Amino acid sequence: MLILFQVVFLISSVLLSPWYLAKMLRRGGAAHRFGERFGIYPSAARRRAAGKKHIWIQACSIGEMRVALALIGHLRKLRPDLPVALTTTTTTGMALAQKSAPPDVMVLYFPVDFYPCALRALRLLQPQILLIVETDVWPTLVLTARRSGIPVGIVNGRMSEKSFRGYRRLGFISRAIYREFNLVCAQGPMDAQRYARLGVRAAAVRITGSLKFDEAQNAGANPGEARRFLAACGADSARPIWVCGSTFPGEEEIVFRTLHKLRGAFPALFLVVAPRHPERAPKVMSIARRCGINLALRTEAPQSGVDGILLNSTGELKSFYGLATVIFVGKSLRGRGGQNLIEAAATGAPVLFGPAMQNFEAAAEKFIQAGGAIQVRDENEMEARLHELLASPDRRNQIAERARDVIQTSSGATARTCSAILEILAQAAACGR
């Protein structure tokens, strides 16, 4: 099976390399510590890792990295003696890890999923356990680790219906990978069921809940700078602020048209739009101008008299969520899977999202059932619900209060996950690993 994955890797690398190269150049930062992406580590890293058997945690995006950091914090309270290595595939994930990880946590780029690269990383870190946050399964690394007797787990695991169908089509290939997992901490019952149907052993599956409920209650960035920037743009505390977070192509046009319609009833309404990928800022600015919306860029000097701002920085969305009157969570109106509604709801503003929330299926259902968020079917319904919320402070407060109840009653996933991890480590130690 390992040989099959190496052949697939080589073929796909040749075919997809132009696309990946263009993507890396567009996002920038690809040359940063480039050797680590191939398991080539500097002497300083080798000296630091020598003689230690790490807890290896892999997290891709900023959201997953925040989950990983919260998990590390709780593990440290229980077992401060455990060496931890934290890896990521993205430059934004790396920036957050370098800024927020404890000083003694080893932070590296994740190696490409090719046997020589994976083997070099395993030899460097000598992991007691390999933990993957949420969704990304790296078949070569998983199989290589298991051949070496290293336990492998998924934490905060989620499995959408779309992803499940895709893995099911691979048949025995998926089963050969998923049966190797010693632990899968699933966010909800449906996720757990899908993992089991893909081949994860029943004893390995735990329903622990979403760590993002715990992470969302952590203090966010200081909103002072965000507040000052809004005020300099003419959006003081008296103006209603509509924050649209993690928007995807096709959604910005909807947001701008809706803003135009709502301005008739709410002329002071101020917009903050944050594209999921900040490098799309020039494209989004062009769309805004075409729609007659005047935006200021967050990374430039504030401008008074604008209709809103385009948040093209990273790591600040939570601060602007905290100043919102109403929030729309993007990647949900165009069938792309949704973004983190928990982080938005935790800030105390009512949250709206579209029908495509497959990536946060269990969490979205909790909020909807409790009346702690509003799901809209399309652009027209979003306009109607926004009008209702902007007109009624009592309705906004009611939704926010119910959202707080959902978050409080859903907390505890971090402790449950850490307990499961330590149990696997104890089992491995008893077997002489």
Backbone torsions as a table, in degrees:
resi	resn	phi	psi	omega
1	MET	NA	-39.3	178.3
2	LEU	-60.8	-40.4	179.5
3	ILE	-61.6	-41.4	178.8
4	LEU	-58.0	-45.2	-178.3
5	PHE	-67.1	-32.5	178.4
6	GLN	-68.5	-39.4	177.3
7	VAL	-64.0	-45.6	179.0
8	VAL	-61.4	-42.1	-180.0
9	PHE	-60.3	-46.5	-177.7
10	LEU	-64.2	-42.8	180.0
11	ILE	-65.5	-47.0	-178.4
12	SER	-66.2	-33.2	178.9
13	SER	-63.0	-42.1	179.4
14	VAL	-66.5	-44.5	-175.7
15	LEU	-71.6	-36.4	-172.7
16	LEU	-99.5	-4.4	-176.2
17	SER	-57.6	-38.5	177.6
18	PRO	-61.6	-38.8	179.9
19	TRP	-67.0	-45.1	179.6
20	TYR	-64.5	-39.0	179.4
21	LEU	-62.7	-44.8	178.8
22	ALA	-62.7	-39.6	-179.8
23	LYS	-65.4	-43.3	-179.5
24	MET	-65.9	-40.3	179.4
25	LEU	-66.3	-37.6	-179.5
26	ARG	-66.4	-41.4	-177.3
27	ARG	-84.2	-24.2	177.7
28	GLY	78.0	165.7	175.7
29	GLY	79.3	6.7	-174.9
30	ALA	-66.0	-28.5	-177.5
31	ALA	-77.4	-10.3	-177.1
32	HIS	-64.9	117.3	179.2
33	ARG	49.6	47.3	-171.0
34	PHE	-60.5	-36.5	-177.8
35	GLY	-60.4	-32.4	-179.3
36	GLU	-60.8	-28.6	-179.8
37	ARG	-68.3	-12.0	176.6
38	PHE	-116.8	18.5	178.4
39	GLY	73.0	21.7	178.5
40	ILE	-104.8	110.5	-170.0
41	TYR	-112.8	144.0	178.7
42	PRO	-67.8	161.6	-177.7
43	SER	-59.6	-33.2	179.9
44	ALA	-63.0	-40.6	178.3
45	ALA	-67.3	-39.7	179.4
46	ARG	-65.1	-39.9	178.0
47	ARG	-65.8	-41.1	-177.4
48	ARG	-66.5	-35.4	-176.7
49	ALA	-84.3	-15.5	-172.8
50	ALA	-56.8	131.2	174.9
51	GLY	78.3	4.5	-178.0
52	LYS	-112.5	142.1	173.7
53	LYS	-109.4	108.6	-168.6
54	HIS	-89.0	157.3	158.6
55	ILE	-87.0	111.9	-175.6
56	TRP	-97.1	118.9	179.8
57	ILE	-117.3	125.9	179.2
58	GLN	-110.9	125.0	179.4
59	ALA	-135.4	132.8	-175.9
60	CYS	-87.6	-73.5	-170.5
61	SER	-81.7	175.8	177.5
62	ILE	-61.9	-42.4	179.3
63	GLY	-60.6	-44.4	178.6
64	GLU	-67.3	-36.0	178.5
65	MET	-64.3	-39.1	177.3
66	ARG	-62.9	-40.1	176.3
67	VAL	-61.5	-45.3	-179.8
68	ALA	-60.8	-41.6	-179.7
69	LEU	-65.6	-39.5	176.5
70	ALA	-64.7	-40.0	179.0
71	LEU	-64.0	-43.2	178.3
72	ILE	-61.1	-43.4	-179.9
73	GLY	-58.4	-42.5	-179.5
74	HIS	-72.8	-40.4	177.4
75	LEU	-59.2	-39.2	-178.8
76	ARG	-63.7	-33.8	177.9
77	LYS	-66.9	-34.9	-178.3
78	LEU	-83.9	-40.3	-176.9
79	ARG	-139.0	78.1	-178.2
80	PRO	-65.0	-12.4	-178.0
81	ASP	-82.0	-11.2	-173.6
82	LEU	-77.5	121.0	172.8
83	PRO	-69.9	138.9	-176.8
84	VAL	-125.3	136.1	171.4
85	ALA	-118.6	134.1	-177.2
86	LEU	-121.8	123.0	-179.7
87	THR	-121.0	159.2	179.0
88	THR	-150.8	157.2	178.0
89	THR	-99.1	-11.4	-172.5
90	THR	-114.2	151.4	177.7
91	THR	-68.4	-32.7	177.5
92	THR	-69.1	-39.3	175.6
93	GLY	-62.9	-40.5	178.5
94	MET	-63.1	-43.4	-179.3
95	ALA	-60.7	-43.4	179.4
96	LEU	-67.2	-41.7	-179.9
97	ALA	-63.0	-44.4	179.8
98	GLN	-64.6	-32.0	-178.7
99	LYS	-78.9	-36.7	-166.2
100	SER	-115.5	-16.3	-179.0
101	ALA	-70.6	147.2	174.2
102	PRO	-56.0	148.8	-174.1
103	PRO	-57.7	-30.5	-177.1
104	ASP	-88.8	2.2	174.5
105	VAL	-83.3	129.5	-179.5
106	MET	-81.5	120.5	-176.7
107	VAL	-110.4	122.9	-176.9
108	LEU	-139.9	163.7	169.1
109	TYR	-80.1	145.4	178.8
110	PHE	-74.5	136.7	-179.1
111	PRO	-78.0	152.9	174.6
112	VAL	-61.0	153.6	-171.3
113	ASP	-84.8	64.6	178.9
114	PHE	-126.9	138.4	-167.1
115	TYR	-50.2	-51.2	-179.2
116	PRO	-59.9	-37.3	-179.5
117	CYS	-70.0	-45.4	179.1
118	ALA	-62.4	-41.2	-178.5
119	LEU	-65.2	-40.6	178.1
120	ARG	-62.2	-40.8	179.1
121	ALA	-65.6	-41.7	178.9
122	LEU	-64.4	-39.7	178.7
123	ARG	-67.4	-34.3	178.5
124	LEU	-68.0	-49.5	-170.5
125	LEU	-89.3	-21.3	-179.8
126	GLN	44.9	56.6	-170.0
127	PRO	-65.8	139.9	168.4
128	GLN	-72.9	-32.1	177.5
129	ILE	-157.8	146.0	175.4
130	LEU	-109.1	122.6	-177.3
131	LEU	-118.7	126.0	178.2
132	ILE	-106.5	128.1	-178.3
133	VAL	-84.7	118.6	168.2
134	GLU	78.0	-80.2	-163.5
135	THR	-129.9	-32.6	-168.3
136	ASP	-75.4	117.2	178.0
137	VAL	-107.4	123.2	-176.2
138	TRP	-108.5	97.7	-168.7
139	PRO	-59.8	-43.0	-178.8
140	THR	-63.7	-45.8	-179.9
141	LEU	-64.2	-43.6	-179.6
142	VAL	-60.9	-48.9	-177.4
143	LEU	-68.1	-37.5	178.4
144	THR	-66.4	-42.1	177.7
145	ALA	-62.0	-45.7	-178.0
146	ARG	-66.5	-34.4	174.9
147	ARG	-60.7	-28.1	179.5
148	SER	-91.2	4.1	178.9
149	GLY	80.2	15.5	-179.3
150	ILE	-87.4	125.2	176.0
151	PRO	-63.8	145.1	-179.0
152	VAL	-128.3	135.9	-178.7
153	GLY	-140.4	162.5	171.6
154	ILE	-116.5	130.7	176.4
155	VAL	-115.8	147.3	-175.7
156	ASN	55.8	37.1	-172.7
157	GLY	-67.5	135.8	174.2
158	ARG	-135.6	146.7	-178.0
159	MET	-142.0	101.7	-180.0
160	SER	-71.1	162.3	178.4
161	GLU	-61.1	-39.0	178.9
162	LYS	-62.9	-46.9	178.8
163	SER	-64.0	-40.4	179.2
164	PHE	-59.5	-45.3	179.9
165	ARG	-63.2	-38.9	179.3
166	GLY	-63.3	-45.2	178.8
167	TYR	-66.8	-37.1	-179.8
168	ARG	-61.8	-33.9	179.8
169	ARG	-64.6	-24.5	179.7
170	LEU	-79.5	-9.2	172.8
171	GLY	57.3	-123.2	-174.0
172	PHE	-62.8	-24.3	-180.0
173	ILE	-65.7	-46.5	177.4
174	SER	-62.8	-43.8	-178.8
175	ARG	-62.6	-37.0	179.6
176	ALA	-63.2	-29.6	178.6
177	ILE	-83.8	-51.8	-171.4
178	TYR	-70.0	-25.6	178.7
179	ARG	-70.8	-13.1	-179.6
180	GLU	-81.2	-13.6	-175.6
181	PHE	-73.8	130.9	177.3
182	ASN	-84.7	-21.3	-176.2
183	LEU	-152.8	131.6	170.4
184	VAL	-132.0	110.3	177.2
185	CYS	-92.1	100.1	-173.7
186	ALA	-89.5	148.0	-179.2
187	GLN	-70.7	-35.5	-176.7
188	GLY	-149.8	172.7	-178.1
189	PRO	-58.8	-39.4	-178.9
190	MET	-66.9	-40.2	176.2
191	ASP	-60.4	-45.8	-179.0
192	ALA	-60.8	-42.2	-179.9
193	GLN	-62.8	-42.0	-179.5
194	ARG	-67.0	-40.4	176.3
195	TYR	-60.3	-43.9	-179.8
196	ALA	-62.0	-40.1	-179.8
197	ARG	-69.9	-19.5	176.4
198	LEU	-86.5	-5.5	174.7
199	GLY	120.0	-3.8	177.0
200	VAL	-65.8	131.7	179.7
201	ARG	-61.0	142.3	-176.3
202	ALA	-56.8	-38.3	-177.7
203	ALA	-68.5	-17.8	-177.7
204	ALA	-88.8	-14.4	-174.1
205	VAL	-92.5	127.4	174.9
206	ARG	-126.4	139.6	172.4
207	ILE	-95.8	104.7	-174.9
208	THR	-108.3	-11.2	-175.4
209	GLY	88.2	178.6	-177.9
210	SER	-92.8	125.4	176.6
211	LEU	-65.1	-16.9	-178.0
212	LYS	-70.4	-19.8	173.1
213	PHE	-67.8	-38.4	177.2
214	ASP	-72.4	-45.3	-176.9
215	GLU	-62.9	-34.5	-177.8
216	ALA	-65.0	-23.2	-178.4
217	GLN	-86.4	-7.2	175.4
218	ASN	-70.6	152.0	179.6
219	ALA	-62.4	134.3	178.7
220	GLY	-88.9	-171.4	177.6
221	ALA	-63.7	154.8	179.5
222	ASN	-63.5	121.7	-177.1
223	PRO	-77.4	-0.8	-175.1
224	GLY	-58.8	-44.8	-178.8
225	GLU	-67.0	-39.7	177.2
226	ALA	-62.7	-41.4	179.8
227	ARG	-64.1	-41.4	-179.9
228	ARG	-65.4	-39.5	-179.5
229	PHE	-66.2	-42.7	177.9
230	LEU	-61.6	-43.9	-179.7
231	ALA	-61.8	-39.1	179.3
232	ALA	-67.0	-22.1	176.7
233	CYS	-92.1	4.7	177.7
234	GLY	93.3	8.3	-179.4
235	ALA	-105.2	82.4	177.7
236	ASP	-82.1	-177.7	-174.1
237	SER	-65.7	-15.5	-179.3
238	ALA	-80.1	-17.8	-176.9
239	ARG	-89.7	139.9	173.5
240	PRO	-70.8	137.7	-176.7
241	ILE	-122.1	124.9	178.0
242	TRP	-106.0	113.9	-179.5
243	VAL	-103.3	124.2	178.8
244	CYS	-112.2	106.7	-173.1
245	GLY	-100.6	142.5	173.7
246	SER	57.0	46.6	-179.8
247	THR	-75.3	151.4	-180.0
248	PHE	-116.6	165.2	178.8
249	PRO	-51.3	133.7	-177.7
250	GLY	98.5	-23.9	-178.5
251	GLU	-87.7	-31.4	-179.8
252	GLU	-61.7	-39.9	177.2
253	GLU	-59.2	-41.4	178.2
254	ILE	-62.3	-44.6	-179.7
255	VAL	-61.5	-45.3	-177.3
256	PHE	-67.4	-40.4	177.4
257	ARG	-64.4	-40.3	-179.9
258	THR	-65.8	-39.1	177.6
259	LEU	-59.9	-44.0	178.0
260	HIS	-57.3	-44.9	-177.5
261	LYS	-67.8	-39.7	-176.9
262	LEU	-75.2	-23.8	-178.2
263	ARG	-61.5	-23.5	177.6
264	GLY	-62.7	-42.6	179.9
265	ALA	-90.0	-26.5	-176.6
266	PHE	-131.2	75.9	-173.5
267	PRO	-63.5	-20.4	-179.0
268	ALA	-89.2	-0.5	-176.1
269	LEU	-58.7	129.3	-177.1
270	PHE	-116.9	138.1	-174.1
271	LEU	-107.6	137.4	166.5
272	VAL	-122.7	116.7	-179.9
273	VAL	-117.7	128.6	-176.1
274	ALA	-123.0	99.8	177.1
275	PRO	-60.6	145.3	179.8
276	ARG	-56.7	-37.8	178.6
277	HIS	-115.3	110.6	-175.2
278	PRO	-57.3	-25.6	-179.6
279	GLU	-67.0	-10.0	175.5
280	ARG	-81.3	0.9	-174.7
281	ALA	-52.9	-47.0	179.5
282	PRO	-59.2	-39.9	178.8
283	LYS	-64.9	-43.5	-179.1
284	VAL	-67.0	-38.4	176.5
285	MET	-61.7	-39.4	178.5
286	SER	-63.7	-42.8	178.3
287	ILE	-62.9	-41.8	-179.7
288	ALA	-61.1	-46.3	179.5
289	ARG	-61.0	-40.7	179.4
290	ARG	-63.8	-31.3	179.8
291	CYS	-89.3	2.6	178.9
292	GLY	78.4	24.3	179.3
293	ILE	-107.8	127.4	-179.0
294	ASN	-99.8	112.1	-177.1
295	LEU	-114.4	148.6	170.1
296	ALA	-102.0	142.9	176.6
297	LEU	-82.5	136.2	-180.0
298	ARG	-63.0	-31.8	-176.5
299	THR	-83.9	2.2	176.7
300	GLU	-117.0	177.3	179.9
301	ALA	-62.7	140.9	179.7
302	PRO	-63.1	150.0	179.9
303	GLN	-124.3	129.5	176.8
304	SER	-79.9	153.1	175.6
305	GLY	82.4	8.9	179.7
306	VAL	-85.3	165.2	178.2
307	ASP	-82.4	-18.6	-178.2
308	GLY	175.9	-173.1	177.0
309	ILE	-127.0	152.8	174.2
310	LEU	-105.1	116.2	-176.4
311	LEU	-84.6	93.5	-177.5
312	ASN	-104.4	16.5	174.0
313	SER	-97.2	173.2	177.7
314	THR	-115.7	149.1	175.6
315	GLY	81.4	7.1	-176.5
316	GLU	-111.9	-5.7	-172.7
317	LEU	-58.7	-40.4	-178.8
318	LYS	-61.6	-36.3	178.3
319	SER	-64.1	-41.4	179.6
320	PHE	-74.4	-33.7	172.4
321	TYR	-55.4	-39.6	-177.4
322	GLY	-66.3	-13.9	179.4
323	LEU	-106.6	4.9	-173.4
324	ALA	-79.1	149.7	168.1
325	THR	-87.1	-41.5	176.3
326	VAL	-142.2	147.1	-178.9
327	ILE	-123.0	138.6	167.9
328	PHE	-115.1	127.0	178.4
329	VAL	-96.9	119.3	-172.8
330	GLY	-80.5	-169.2	-174.8
331	LYS	60.5	25.6	-174.2
332	SER	-128.0	-13.9	178.5
333	LEU	-97.2	-8.9	-176.7
334	ARG	-122.0	28.2	171.1
335	GLY	66.1	33.5	-175.3
336	ARG	-109.6	1.4	171.7
337	GLY	111.9	-12.1	176.1
338	GLY	85.7	166.7	176.3
339	GLN	-128.5	-174.8	-169.9
340	ASN	-72.0	96.2	177.3
341	LEU	-76.0	-22.2	-177.6
342	ILE	-65.0	-46.3	178.0
343	GLU	-58.5	-40.8	179.6
344	ALA	-67.2	-46.7	-176.6
345	ALA	-65.2	-29.5	-178.0
346	ALA	-68.5	-15.7	-177.4
347	THR	-82.4	-9.1	174.7
348	GLY	97.5	3.9	175.7
349	ALA	-104.0	147.9	177.4
350	PRO	-66.0	142.7	-173.3
351	VAL	-116.6	135.2	171.7
352	LEU	-116.4	149.2	173.7
353	PHE	-152.4	162.4	-177.2
354	GLY	-84.0	-170.7	-174.3
355	PRO	-77.2	-17.2	-172.9
356	ALA	-98.2	81.6	-179.0
357	MET	-117.9	38.7	-175.3
358	GLN	-60.7	-32.5	-178.4
359	ASN	-74.8	-15.6	178.7
360	PHE	-131.2	41.1	-172.4
361	GLU	-57.1	-52.4	-176.2
362	ALA	-65.4	-42.9	-179.4
363	ALA	-65.9	-43.7	-179.9
364	ALA	-59.8	-41.5	-179.9
365	GLU	-63.2	-39.1	178.1
366	LYS	-61.2	-47.7	-178.4
367	PHE	-65.8	-41.1	-179.0
368	ILE	-63.6	-47.7	-177.9
369	GLN	-62.4	-34.0	-178.8
370	ALA	-86.2	-5.9	-175.6
371	GLY	73.2	24.7	-178.2
372	GLY	-96.1	5.7	176.2
373	ALA	-164.7	166.9	-178.8
374	ILE	-123.5	126.2	174.2
375	GLN	-100.4	129.2	-179.0
376	VAL	-112.4	150.5	-176.2
377	ARG	-85.6	-31.0	-173.1
378	ASP	-161.4	-173.4	-177.5
379	GLU	-61.0	-43.8	-178.1
380	ASN	-63.5	-42.0	-179.8
381	GLU	-69.5	-34.5	177.2
382	MET	-62.5	-43.2	178.1
383	GLU	-60.6	-43.5	-178.2
384	ALA	-64.6	-43.8	-178.4
385	ARG	-70.0	-36.8	176.6
386	LEU	-63.3	-42.3	177.7
387	HIS	-58.6	-45.3	179.5
388	GLU	-60.4	-44.5	-176.7
389	LEU	-71.6	-41.0	179.4
390	LEU	-65.4	-28.4	-178.6
391	ALA	-84.1	-13.7	-171.8
392	SER	-133.2	96.5	174.7
393	PRO	-58.6	-35.2	179.8
394	ASP	-63.7	-41.1	179.2
395	ARG	-66.4	-39.4	177.8
396	ARG	-62.0	-45.1	-179.6
397	ASN	-64.6	-37.7	179.8
398	GLN	-62.3	-46.3	-179.6
399	ILE	-65.8	-42.6	-179.5
400	ALA	-62.7	-39.5	179.3
401	GLU	-65.5	-41.8	178.0
402	ARG	-66.9	-34.3	176.6
403	ALA	-65.0	-41.5	177.7
404	ARG	-60.5	-39.7	178.3
405	ASP	-62.4	-42.6	179.0
406	VAL	-60.6	-45.6	-177.4
407	ILE	-64.6	-42.5	-178.8
408	GLN	-67.2	-42.8	-178.5
409	THR	-74.9	-16.7	-179.2
410	SER	-98.5	2.8	-177.8
411	SER	-76.8	168.5	178.4
412	GLY	108.4	-4.3	-177.8
413	ALA	-64.2	-33.6	-179.0
414	THR	-62.7	-46.1	179.4
415	ALA	-64.3	-41.4	179.7
416	ARG	-65.2	-39.8	179.8
417	THR	-66.3	-45.5	178.7
418	CYS	-60.5	-40.2	177.2
419	SER	-59.7	-42.9	179.6
420	ALA	-66.0	-40.4	179.3
421	ILE	-62.7	-46.6	-179.0
422	LEU	-65.2	-31.8	176.4
423	GLU	-64.2	-43.5	178.3
424	ILE	-65.3	-40.3	177.8
425	LEU	-62.3	-39.9	178.4
426	ALA	-65.0	-40.3	178.3
427	GLN	-64.1	-41.5	179.5
428	ALA	-64.3	-39.9	179.5
429	ALA	-65.5	-37.4	179.8
430	ALA	-66.9	-27.3	178.7
431	CYS	-88.8	2.4	177.3
432	GLY	87.5	11.9	179.3
433	ARG	-72.7	NA	NA
